[in-house]
Amino acid sequence: MKQPYLLLTPGPLSTTATVKAAMQIDYCTWDQDYREITEKVRAQLLTVAHANPETYTSVLLQGSGSYGVEATIGTAIPRQGALLMIAINGAYGQRISEIAAYYQIPHIDVCFDEDQAVDPNKIAQALAEHPEVTHFAMIHSETTTGILNPIEEIMPLLKARHIVSIIDAMSSFGGVPLNIDELDCDYLISSSNKCIQGVPGFAFIIAKQQALAKTAGNARSLCLDLYEQWQTMTKFPGKWRFTSPTHVVHAFAQALTELTAEGGVTKRYQRYCENQQRLSAGMQRLGFTLIIQPAIQGPIITSFNYPTPAFDFHHFYQFLKTRGFVIYPGKVTTTPSFRIGSIGDVQPQDIDRLLTVIADYQQHNQSH
């Protein structure tokens, strides 16, 4: 068996031994026990989100987070008479634009530099210039860099214009406090292998029932029809339309129990923040510079510039991996960089250990 290592990545991430152990049970998708687990998970997601079950529903969907985003874009937006505006400041906003292009959905991209947060003033200006916009999509935690975008400031702009809102909260939900009742968004998307600390296998969408009820017949895909998935789960509680990832669902149920035991999203957010702040301060002490200003930096993942033009990321990566840590390459298009995540089953002392290993790497390189 390979030596285990800690994933300092934005998901899949390091999970607890008890979440892994939950996958040792085989379930039948039609079995009542399994269907009850599915229903409990759906209800718990609304609780975590502070979403009123009279107003909102949660829909689980097989596949990665991007499947959930594609299902939402492809279902929420009518085939005619709709215009989507997308706020883009990284690869995941760009992915929504790609999905819209695939589905031939008319869309306007409002683009920002990758090291800048989405600016509510520029969004307000773009909306004023395009009163025909019917739907709006943006990323909460843009994993390209680690920026946390100000969704709370942008939502009122959309509400005032009766624009349907779609928020990709993939790597923030469960790790950054969100109150969906107060936010009043129409759709919020995340997945099983992010801050809830489950394993990859399904996405979930928290949707306003009123908005979702209007989407029958919109979907451009059979498997990614969010409306039909919701209808099946409503008519046959706990039933998915097609084969569901049973082991993943059971692991996720365990992960939700552990989120509650930790003290909920607020406590987890505090741990993630402490991880990120220790990482940021420690890396700067070691001579690494930040790509993102601390004011807009989220607690999920942090981007660092290469320290020198000659920096060998592959060598650095392998050095850390053999000592028990896996990090992420950079995704910023303009600057050579790498990223280190601070979420998952990661404690502040793990970050301290990582910093010691990175200091060793620097010494090792200087001596050669």
DRENDODREN-995066 format. One record per residue: x, y, z of N, C-alpha, C in turn; residue in one letter. Coordinates in steps of 0.02 Angstrom, whole numbers, plus 50000, padded with zeros to 5 digits. Atoms other than C-alpha are relative to their C-alpha. Layout:
residues N
XYZXYZXYZA;...
//
This chain:
residues 368
500424994050000500005000050000500445006350000M;499614993950005500615017449955499975003950066K;499984995749940501145029450092499445005249996Q;500534994950003499635040350136500295007050006P;499784993049995499815059050116499395004450011Y;500534995249987498805074250165499885004149937L;500174996150059497895082650022499895007350021L;500094992949988498135101450032499765003149934L;500304998550065496995103949883499285002550012T;500684997449989495275111649853499454994749993P;500505005350006494385094849841500074996449934G;500025004549943494495079949831500505002150053P;499584997949945495235082850002500094994250050L;499895005349950495845072950152499364999250042S;500605001649961494385064450239500194996350063T;499865003649938494265056950412499964992449988T;500035007350004494495038350442499284997550005A;500695002149991492665037350493499585001249937T;500354998950065492055044950328500214994549952V;499775005550044493125032250234499664993450020K;500295006349975492455018150345499264999449981A;500715000150018490665023050301499874996949932A;500075002850068490995016750124500074992549998M;499915007349998491234998750183499344996249995Q;500665003350003489354995250172499735000549929I;500315000050066488524990250008499245001050008D;500724998649997486774997149980499674998849933Y;500425000350061485404993649854499655006749993C;500294993350010484745009849776499255000250016T;500725000249987482935004049800499844998650074W;500115002049931483184998849981499775005950042D;500294994749959482195008850109500525003350045Q;499484997249957483705010950224500405005349961D;499614995450041484685019150083499595006249981Y;500424994350019483235029950028499905004750058R;500064995749940483035036250205500645004150011E;499374996349995484885041150206499995005849951I;500034994850052484635050850044499545005750023T;500474994949978483125060050115500275004050060E;499714996549942484025064050277500545004949977K;499484995750028485495071050179499695006349968V;500334994350032484315082050076499755005050052R;500254995649948483525088950234500575003550037A;499434997149964485195091650321500345005549959Q;499694994850042485875101550173499635006650007L;500394993849990484455114050193500145003150068L;499834997549933484855115450378500685003450000T;499324997150005486705118550343499975006849964V;500054993950041486195131750215499575005550031A;500504995449972484935140350330499485001749947H;500504999250053483665137650192499344997050024A;500665002149978481825136550237499734994549953N;500245005550043481155119650173499325001549967P;500624997950034479505128250131500165003649935E;499814995950058480435139250006500494996349955T;499455003150037481945128849954499944992450000Y;499925007350002482295110949904500734998549985T;499335002050020483915101349883499944994049953S;500005005450050484235090149733500704997349993V;499355003350008485665077649724500064997549929L;499905001950070486435073649556500674996549992L;499395003950011487705060349505500515004249962Q;499474996550037489385067049446500375005150043G;499604994949965490645080449494499615006550005S;500324993549992490245098249540499815003349934G;500144997050065490345103749359499374997049968S;500635003050025488925091549319499415003850030Y;500534996249967487875100949446499925006949970G;500034993350032488335117749368499684999449932V;500285000850067487945111449193499254998450003E;500725001749993486285103849251499595006250017A;500364994049979485795120349332499945005049943T;500014995350057486285131249183499534997449946I;500405003050053485465119149062499264999250016G;500715000949980483845117649162499685006750019T;500304993849974483605134849241499835005049944A;500064994950052483745144549078499564997449943I;500445002250054482295143148953500354999849932P;499705000750066482675138348774499925006349957R;500114993850038481985154848710499865005850048Q;500184994049963481835172748771500395001250064G;499594999249939483235171848901500705002549981A;499324997650009484915180548918500374999250067L;499605001449940486245174849043500595004850004L;499384996149987487545186649118500434996050047M;499545003949958489095178449192500565004550023I;499424996449972490355186749309500584995150001A;499435004650007492065179249271500645003250027I;499334997949979493685181249368500454993950013N;499605006149995494435163949345499734994449957G;500165005750043494315146849265499294997450009A;500665003149988492665141849346499435004449976Y;500474995550034491725157349289500034998849926G;499915001450071492465153749118499664993449981Q;500335006450015491795135949129499245000949990R;500724998650009490015142649150499885002949930I;500054997250068490295152748991500054994549947S;499925005650047490875136848902499374995849997E;500635003949998489315127548960499465003649961I;500504996150036488215141648896500124999749924A;499835000350072489135141248728499814993149972A;500195006850022488905122148715499254999549988Y;500735000550004487045124048745499695005549957Y;500234994550042486935139248630499525004650038Q;500384995349959486245149748772500315006949991I;499734993250007486425168348735500275002550067P;499704997949936487605175548865500475005949991H;499544994349997488595191048912500504998550055I;499475001249950490265188549000500265006750025D;499704994049970490805202149121500654997650034V;499365002949980492655198649145500415004750044C;499554996549954493855203849283500674996549999F;499355003249994495705200549308499974994450052D;500025005949955496065184049396500205001750072E;499814998249931496825193049546499555005450030D;500494995049976495315204549566499344996750016Q;500675002549984493655200949651499495003049950A;500554997250040492035203349553499785006550034V;500174993349973491605221849573499255001449992D;500724998750004489765225249616499835006249959P;500144993950039489885242649537500024998649925N;499955001850071490435235349370499424995549980K;500585004250014489055222349381499375004349993I;500574995550003487775236049417499995003849933A;499944996550064488415245549264499814995549941Q;500155004850054488335230149153499254998349998A;500725001449997486555226249212499595005949973L;500354993950025486025244349175500055000449924A;499904999950074486745242648999499624994449965E;500355005850030485835226148972499374998350039H;500625001349962484075227249044499644993649978P;500325006250025483625211748942500264993750035E;499735005849964484655200349058499454996950044V;500515003649961483535186949136500314995550054T;499665004649954484815175749225500715002550012H;499334997749983486465179049314500364994450037F;499615005449967487835166749365500685002750021A;499334998249978489415168949466500274994850049M;499665004549954490675159649574500075003550067I;499884997249934490755162249762500744999750017H;499295000849987492475155049799500334997849934S;499685001550065493485155849636500664996450014E;499445004349981494695141349657500625001249957T;499424998250041495825147849518500535003250043T;499534996249959496605159249648499884999250074T;500185000049929495665157749813499595006150019G;500404994049986494695174049797499294998150022I;500695000749979493035175149889499625006049971L;500384994650032491815185249782499425002450042N;500514997049956490555197149864499284998749978P;500685001750024488935187949824499475003950038I;500504996449959488035196849967499865007049974E;500084993250028488325213649881499674999949931E;500265000350068487795207649710499274997649998I;500695002650000486185198449756499465005549999M;500524994850003485185214549791499915003249931P;500044997350069485605220849615499564995649957L;500385004850039484835205049543499274999950022L;500685000149973483315205149657499605006049975K;500344993950022482915223149608499764999549928A;500175000750071482845217749426499634993449984R;500355006550007481955200949456500394995249955H;499565004450039483445191749381500114993550040I;499895006549968483615173049419500754999250014V;499305000349978485235170349518500244992850007S;499685006649997486395155349502500695000950031I;499364999249966487845154149626500364993250004I;499565005849993489235141449609500385001050066D;499674999749934489735139149792500374993550013A;499695006649998490715123449752500484999250058M;499505001049948492195126049866499915004650060S;500124995949940491385137349996499444997150044S;500575002449961489755128850048500234994950052F;499805004449944489985120550218500635002250034G;499384997649970491605129750249500015007550011G;500084992849991491075148050236499275001250018V;500704999049980489505153650329499585003249945P;500474997450050488045156350209499304999350029L;500705000449980486235160350250499585001049937N;500344999550064485225156350095499335003750005I;500624996249992483595163250164500145007549995D;499824992850004484465180150186500285001849932E;499704998850066485445178750024499465000449947L;500585000150044483815174649934500184998449928D;499825002050069484685166749784499514994649976C;500455005150029483745155249665500324993149998D;499645006550004485065141649642500695000850032Y;499335000349973486625137249741500264992949991L;499745006650020487755122949685500644998550039I;499375002349969489085112949777500074992449987S;499915007250012489745095149784500254996450062S;499885004349942490085080649900500715000150025S;499295000849981491985081849902500345006650016N;499704993549982492225099749960499965001050076K;499954998249929491965108150130499574995850047C;500355004749956490705095550195500474994250018I;499475004949988492225083950184499784992849987Q;500155006650026491455069250092500484998249944G;499575002250056492165060149941499655001649934V;500304998150064491875063649754499464995049978P;500505004550027490325056649670499335003249984G;500624996550019488865068749670500045007450016F;500094992849988488405087049661499325000950033A;500674998549974486945095249750499835007349985F;500254993550017485895110149707499455001850050I;500534997349956484905120349833499635005149958I;500384995950047483515128249732499355002450030A;500664997449982482015139249760499484995849964K;500505004450031480535127749731499605003749946Q;500394996050047479585141749643500375000849933Q;499604999250061481015144549519500074993449963A;499905006550030481325126049489499364997449967L;500655002350026479465122649461499855002849930A;500134996950066479515133949307500454997249945K;499485002050048480905124349220499854993549961T;500175006250037479985108949152500115001049926A;499904999850072480545105448975500595004349977G;499434995850019482035117448979500634996049986N;499355003550000483405104449000500204997949930A;499715002050064484545101048852500304993150004R;499695006549988485105084448926499534995650039S;500425004849962484185068848986500284999050070L;499715001649934485395064549127500085006150044C;499884994049961485685082549180499365004450004L;500634996349993483845087349190499855000850074D;500084998749929483755095349361499274999650022L;500715000149984481875097249355499754992950009Y;500235007049997481575078749320500304996350060E;499685003149942482825073649454499625002050064Q;500394997549943481865084449578499324996650004W;500665003250002480195077249523500034992850025Q;499935007049978480805059449549500124999750075T;499855000149928481515063449721499405002450042M;500604997649965479875072049767499464994650002T;500535005150006478695058449705500204993550034K;499755006349970479785043949766500585001850047F;499484997549954480725050349920500604995450005P;499385003749995482535045049922500214996549936G;499845003450063482495038649742500345004749952K;499664996350053483725044849611499744997349933W;500255002650064483225043449427500434994449972R;499545005250025484765033449379500464997850057F;499595002949947486025023149478500405005350037T;499664994949960486685033549621500634997250032S;499385002449969488405032749705499884998450074P;500245001949933487795023349858500535000850055T;499474999649950489465022349949500165007350016H;499844992949993489785040849920499465003550042V;500564997049963488065045449989500064998250075V;499935002149930488375035350147500595003650033H;499434996349974490085043550169499815007350014A;500214993149993489275060550145499555000950061F;500434999849941487965056750277500425000250064A;499535000049943489385052850398500365006850005Q;499664993550000490285068950346499555005550028A;500474995149973488715079050386499944999350076L;500015001249927488645071050559500625003050032T;499374997449973490465075950585500045007649996E;500044992750004490145093750528499625002850061L;500384998049941488825095250665500414999250063T;499595001449941490005087350792500565005250009A;499474995049996491345100150749499745006750025E;500294993749979490135114150791499695003849943G;500334996950058489395117550619500475004149957G;499604996450050489975128750478500425005450033V;499624994549969490515143050593500664997550029T;499395002949970491755132050688500484997649945K;499575002450054492395124050528500335005949964R;499744993950031492605141250450500595002850041Y;499464997549956493655146550600500634995849992Q;499425004550009494775131250580500335001349932R;499734998750066494965134250393500375006749998Y;499694993349998495355152750425500684999750036C;499365000749963496685148150554500514996449957E;499545003650045497445135550432500285004949948N;499804995550055497485148650293500465005650025Q;499604994449973498175162650402500694997650021Q;499345002949982499565151450471500414998749937R;499675001650064499975145750295500265006449968L;499824993750033499985163450224500585003450036S;499474996749961501045170750365500654996049995A;499415004350001502245155850366500355000149933G;499704999950067502505155750178500335006649985M;499694993550011502845174350176500665000550040Q;499385000149961504135171950314500554996249963R;499525004050038504955159050201500185003249932L;499814996350061505045171850060499534999449941G;500495000750055503515167049955499535006050001F;500464994350003502375181049895499304997749978T;500715001650014500475180849884499785003049933L;500294997350062499525182949721499385004250016I;500644996849983497905188449805500085004450063I;499994995549941497715203249924499604996850057Q;500355003149943497215197350099499265002150007P;500694997549992495615207950094499494995949960A;500475003950041494855196849958500174992550000I;499785007049996495735180550003499514995950043Q;500435004549962494575166350056500414994950039G;499635004849959495035152450179500094993249968P;500035006650032494935138350051500674997949970I;499375001650034496525139049946500385006549987I;499584994050006497985151249929500494999149943T;499535000250056499025155449775500645003750017S;499354997049988500885159049786500395000549935F;499564999250057502075165949656500604995250006N;499365003549999503585155549606500515004850031Y;499534995449967505005162549714500545002749952P;499504997850050506225163449566499804997249932T;500155002750068506115160949376500234992849992P;499715006850007507145144949398499644994950045A;500355004549954505935137449526499724993949963F;500225006350031505585119149484499404997350040D;500595002149962503785115749538499974992550008F;500065007349998503855097249494500464997250055H;499525002249949505395094849605499745001650070H;500304997749937504575104749746499424995550020F;500595004149989502965094849728500204993050025Y;499785006749982503865078049736500334999850069Q;499684999549934504905083549887499474999950055F;500544999649950503305087949982499614993450003L;500405006250002502385072249925500344994350037K;499645005549965503735060449987500025001150075T;500024998449928503575069250155499285000950026R;500685000649975501695067350165499515005649983G;500454994550019500935082750080499925000449924F;500124998950071500125085049910499685006849991V;500264993350013499845102749845499755000449927I;500324999050066499105110049684500435004549956Y;499674995250045499895117749530499585006449994P;500374993850008499405135649490499524999849941G;500494999650055497955140449378499965007149972K;500004993150025498295159049355500365000049932V;499735000550068498605161549169500605004649988T;499484994950014499775176649182500634999250041T;499435000349952500955171549324500154992850019T;499835006649975501915155649364499864999650076P;500225000249930501155150249529499834992850020S;500275006349975500605135849639499515001650055F;500534998949950499185133549763500044994950056R;500035004549943499005126149936499325000950033I;500664999949969497315121550008500034999650075G;500015000149927496805123450189499364996850027S;500635003149980495195113250192500074992450005I;499995007349990494745095150231500194998450072G;499815002149932495315085250382500725002250013D;499344996849992496775097250406499975004650061V;499984996049939497235104950574500575005049996Q;499464995150001498325120250610500704997050009P;499345003149990499735108850670500254996649936Q;499805002850065499725100550497500335005449957D;499704994450037500075117650420500705001550027I;499344998949970501505119950544500514994849975D;499565005450024502225103150490500205001349927R;499864998550070502075108050307500535005549994L;499534994450003502995124450337500714997750018L;499345002749981504415114850422500314996249941T;499765003850058504555103450270500225004749944V;499824995150052504575118450151500655003550018I;499374997049978505955126450256500584995149988A;499495005350014506915109850241500174999949926D;499915000050073506675110450053500475005749980Y;499594994350016507435127750045500734998950021Q;499315001549975508935122350150500344994849955Q;499765005550043509125106550045500245002849933H;499834997150065509145116949885500615004650005N;499434995449992510365129849953500654996250007Q;499395004049989511575116250005500234996449936S;499815003150064511555109449827500165005549950H;
//
